[in-house]
Amino acid sequence: MTPSICYAVGDATAPSATGPRIIAHVCNDVGGWGRGFVTALSRRGPEPEAAYRRWYREREQNDFGLGAVQLVPVHTNLWVANMVGQHGIRRAGGQPPVRYEAIEEALGRLAGHALDLGAAVHMPRIGAGLAGGDWTQIEPLIEKQLCARGVNVTVYDPPGRQGNVMR
């Protein structure tokens, strides 16, 4: 049976599941880190931010760019997936920073990592916060790239916002 997205109320930075886990989130392609979900990640530990900033700084020698994924080990059986899925940090020409094609590509790459590690993926409603995306367009990408390939996914809504489709 193909897994489907499980929705939970709680903190996506502290997945309650056991076993190998990956916390996935969307980053921008300009090296900015400091608003939204990343602030909660940084409160948990410095590794994801430090790795992202180094990845961006050394982008001439690596794969940094839209659609790329950086897997950062943070604890035993716990990784953070920095997925580059937004272009810039502000609306440009009326278009939000979210890039659905890049998120889909990053999710496909994430699936490979998750399957190799035997890990479940945990995330907030990626791309639907500061990136300005529409969850109704992002959810099917998760189902196609992760769930359809056998990866268990849990999406967390903060307490008091359950069922709220953020745009």
C-alpha positions as a Markdown table, in Angstrom:
| # | Residue | x | y | z |
|---|---|---|---|---|
| 1 | Met | 0.0 | 0.0 | 0.0 |
| 2 | Thr | 1.3 | 3.4 | -1.0 |
| 3 | Pro | 1.8 | 5.7 | 2.0 |
| 4 | Ser | -0.1 | 9.0 | 2.2 |
| 5 | Ile | 0.7 | 12.2 | 3.9 |
| 6 | Cys | 0.0 | 12.1 | 7.6 |
| 7 | Tyr | -1.0 | 15.4 | 9.1 |
| 8 | Ala | -0.1 | 16.2 | 12.8 |
| 9 | Val | -0.3 | 19.1 | 15.1 |
| 10 | Gly | 3.1 | 19.9 | 16.6 |
| 11 | Asp | 6.6 | 21.0 | 16.0 |
| 12 | Ala | 8.2 | 19.9 | 12.8 |
| 13 | Thr | 11.7 | 20.5 | 14.3 |
| 14 | Ala | 11.0 | 17.7 | 16.8 |
| 15 | Pro | 9.5 | 14.7 | 15.0 |
| 16 | Ser | 7.9 | 12.4 | 17.5 |
| 17 | Ala | 8.5 | 9.3 | 15.4 |
| 18 | Thr | 11.3 | 6.8 | 16.1 |
| 19 | Gly | 13.9 | 5.5 | 13.7 |
| 20 | Pro | 15.6 | 7.4 | 10.9 |
| 21 | Arg | 14.0 | 10.8 | 10.3 |
| 22 | Ile | 14.6 | 13.6 | 7.9 |
| 23 | Ile | 13.3 | 17.1 | 8.6 |
| 24 | Ala | 12.7 | 18.8 | 5.2 |
| 25 | His | 12.2 | 22.5 | 4.5 |
| 26 | Val | 12.5 | 24.9 | 1.7 |
| 27 | Cys | 15.4 | 27.4 | 1.4 |
| 28 | Asn | 16.0 | 30.3 | -1.0 |
| 29 | Asp | 18.7 | 30.5 | -3.7 |
| 30 | Val | 20.3 | 33.8 | -2.4 |
| 31 | Gly | 22.0 | 32.5 | 0.8 |
| 32 | Gly | 19.4 | 34.1 | 3.2 |
| 33 | Trp | 18.6 | 32.3 | 6.4 |
| 34 | Gly | 16.8 | 34.1 | 9.2 |
| 35 | Arg | 13.0 | 34.1 | 8.9 |
| 36 | Gly | 10.3 | 31.6 | 9.0 |
| 37 | Phe | 10.8 | 27.9 | 9.8 |
| 38 | Val | 14.6 | 28.2 | 9.7 |
| 39 | Thr | 14.6 | 30.2 | 12.9 |
| 40 | Ala | 13.0 | 27.3 | 14.7 |
| 41 | Leu | 15.6 | 25.0 | 13.1 |
| 42 | Ser | 18.4 | 27.2 | 14.3 |
| 43 | Arg | 17.1 | 27.2 | 17.9 |
| 44 | Arg | 17.5 | 23.3 | 17.8 |
| 45 | Gly | 21.1 | 23.5 | 16.8 |
| 46 | Pro | 23.6 | 25.3 | 14.5 |
| 47 | Glu | 24.4 | 22.5 | 12.0 |
| 48 | Pro | 21.7 | 23.1 | 9.3 |
| 49 | Glu | 22.3 | 26.9 | 9.1 |
| 50 | Ala | 26.1 | 26.5 | 9.1 |
| 51 | Ala | 26.0 | 23.9 | 6.4 |
| 52 | Tyr | 23.5 | 25.9 | 4.2 |
| 53 | Arg | 25.7 | 29.1 | 4.5 |
| 54 | Arg | 28.8 | 27.1 | 3.6 |
| 55 | Trp | 27.0 | 25.4 | 0.7 |
| 56 | Tyr | 25.9 | 28.8 | -0.6 |
| 57 | Arg | 29.4 | 30.4 | -0.1 |
| 58 | Glu | 31.1 | 27.5 | -2.0 |
| 59 | Arg | 28.4 | 27.3 | -4.7 |
| 60 | Glu | 30.9 | 27.6 | -7.5 |
| 61 | Gln | 32.3 | 24.2 | -6.5 |
| 62 | Asn | 29.0 | 22.3 | -5.7 |
| 63 | Asp | 25.5 | 21.7 | -6.8 |
| 64 | Phe | 23.8 | 24.6 | -5.0 |
| 65 | Gly | 20.9 | 26.0 | -7.0 |
| 66 | Leu | 17.1 | 25.6 | -7.5 |
| 67 | Gly | 16.1 | 22.0 | -7.0 |
| 68 | Ala | 19.2 | 21.0 | -5.0 |
| 69 | Val | 19.1 | 19.2 | -1.7 |
| 70 | Gln | 21.7 | 19.2 | 1.1 |
| 71 | Leu | 21.3 | 16.5 | 3.7 |
| 72 | Val | 22.8 | 17.7 | 7.1 |
| 73 | Pro | 23.2 | 15.2 | 9.9 |
| 74 | Val | 22.2 | 16.7 | 13.3 |
| 75 | His | 21.8 | 13.7 | 15.6 |
| 76 | Thr | 21.8 | 9.9 | 15.5 |
| 77 | Asn | 19.1 | 9.0 | 12.9 |
| 78 | Leu | 18.1 | 12.6 | 12.4 |
| 79 | Trp | 19.0 | 14.8 | 9.3 |
| 80 | Val | 17.8 | 18.1 | 8.0 |
| 81 | Ala | 17.2 | 18.4 | 4.3 |
| 82 | Asn | 17.9 | 21.9 | 3.0 |
| 83 | Met | 15.9 | 22.0 | -0.2 |
| 84 | Val | 16.4 | 25.0 | -2.6 |
| 85 | Gly | 12.9 | 25.7 | -3.8 |
| 86 | Gln | 12.5 | 29.5 | -3.8 |
| 87 | His | 14.1 | 32.1 | -6.0 |
| 88 | Gly | 15.0 | 35.1 | -3.9 |
| 89 | Ile | 13.1 | 36.2 | -0.8 |
| 90 | Arg | 10.6 | 38.7 | -2.1 |
| 91 | Arg | 7.9 | 38.9 | -4.7 |
| 92 | Ala | 9.2 | 40.0 | -8.1 |
| 93 | Gly | 6.9 | 41.1 | -10.9 |
| 94 | Gly | 3.9 | 40.0 | -8.8 |
| 95 | Gln | 5.3 | 36.4 | -8.5 |
| 96 | Pro | 6.1 | 34.9 | -5.1 |
| 97 | Pro | 9.6 | 33.4 | -4.5 |
| 98 | Val | 8.3 | 29.8 | -4.5 |
| 99 | Arg | 9.3 | 27.7 | -7.5 |
| 100 | Tyr | 7.1 | 24.6 | -7.8 |
| 101 | Glu | 9.4 | 22.9 | -10.3 |
| 102 | Ala | 12.4 | 23.3 | -8.0 |
| 103 | Ile | 10.4 | 21.9 | -5.1 |
| 104 | Glu | 9.3 | 18.9 | -7.2 |
| 105 | Glu | 12.9 | 18.3 | -8.2 |
| 106 | Ala | 14.2 | 18.6 | -4.7 |
| 107 | Leu | 11.5 | 16.3 | -3.4 |
| 108 | Gly | 12.6 | 13.7 | -6.0 |
| 109 | Arg | 16.2 | 13.9 | -4.8 |
| 110 | Leu | 15.0 | 13.8 | -1.1 |
| 111 | Ala | 13.1 | 10.6 | -1.9 |
| 112 | Gly | 16.4 | 8.9 | -2.9 |
| 113 | His | 18.1 | 10.0 | 0.3 |
| 114 | Ala | 15.1 | 8.8 | 2.4 |
| 115 | Leu | 15.0 | 5.4 | 0.7 |
| 116 | Asp | 18.7 | 4.9 | 1.1 |
| 117 | Leu | 18.5 | 5.8 | 4.8 |
| 118 | Gly | 15.2 | 4.0 | 5.4 |
| 119 | Ala | 14.0 | 7.3 | 6.8 |
| 120 | Ala | 10.6 | 8.9 | 7.2 |
| 121 | Val | 10.3 | 12.6 | 6.2 |
| 122 | His | 8.9 | 15.3 | 8.5 |
| 123 | Met | 8.1 | 18.8 | 7.4 |
| 124 | Pro | 6.0 | 21.9 | 7.9 |
| 125 | Arg | 3.8 | 23.0 | 5.0 |
| 126 | Ile | 6.9 | 23.6 | 2.8 |
| 127 | Gly | 6.8 | 26.5 | 0.3 |
| 128 | Ala | 3.5 | 27.7 | 1.7 |
| 129 | Gly | 4.8 | 30.2 | 4.2 |
| 130 | Leu | 7.2 | 33.0 | 3.4 |
| 131 | Ala | 7.9 | 31.5 | -0.1 |
| 132 | Gly | 4.3 | 32.4 | -0.9 |
| 133 | Gly | 3.2 | 29.1 | -2.4 |
| 134 | Asp | -0.2 | 27.5 | -2.5 |
| 135 | Trp | -0.4 | 24.2 | -0.5 |
| 136 | Thr | -2.9 | 22.8 | -2.9 |
| 137 | Gln | -0.2 | 22.8 | -5.5 |
| 138 | Ile | 2.6 | 21.6 | -3.2 |
| 139 | Glu | 0.8 | 18.7 | -1.6 |
| 140 | Pro | 0.4 | 16.7 | -4.9 |
| 141 | Leu | 4.2 | 17.1 | -5.5 |
| 142 | Ile | 4.9 | 15.5 | -2.1 |
| 143 | Glu | 2.5 | 12.7 | -2.9 |
| 144 | Lys | 4.1 | 12.1 | -6.3 |
| 145 | Gln | 7.7 | 12.4 | -5.4 |
| 146 | Leu | 7.7 | 10.9 | -1.9 |
| 147 | Cys | 4.6 | 8.9 | -1.0 |
| 148 | Ala | 4.3 | 7.2 | -4.4 |
| 149 | Arg | 7.9 | 6.0 | -3.9 |
| 150 | Gly | 7.1 | 4.5 | -0.5 |
| 151 | Val | 8.4 | 7.3 | 1.7 |
| 152 | Asn | 6.3 | 8.0 | 4.8 |
| 153 | Val | 5.7 | 11.7 | 5.2 |
| 154 | Thr | 4.3 | 13.7 | 8.2 |
| 155 | Val | 3.3 | 17.3 | 7.7 |
| 156 | Tyr | 3.1 | 19.4 | 10.9 |
| 157 | Asp | 0.8 | 22.3 | 11.6 |
| 158 | Pro | 1.6 | 24.5 | 14.6 |
| 159 | Pro | -0.9 | 24.2 | 17.5 |
| 160 | Gly | -4.0 | 26.4 | 16.7 |
| 161 | Arg | -3.5 | 26.3 | 13.0 |
| 162 | Gln | -4.5 | 22.7 | 12.2 |
| 163 | Gly | -6.3 | 22.3 | 9.0 |
| 164 | Asn | -5.3 | 25.8 | 7.9 |
| 165 | Val | -4.1 | 25.7 | 4.3 |
| 166 | Met | -1.5 | 28.5 | 4.4 |
| 167 | Arg | -1.0 | 30.5 | 1.2 |
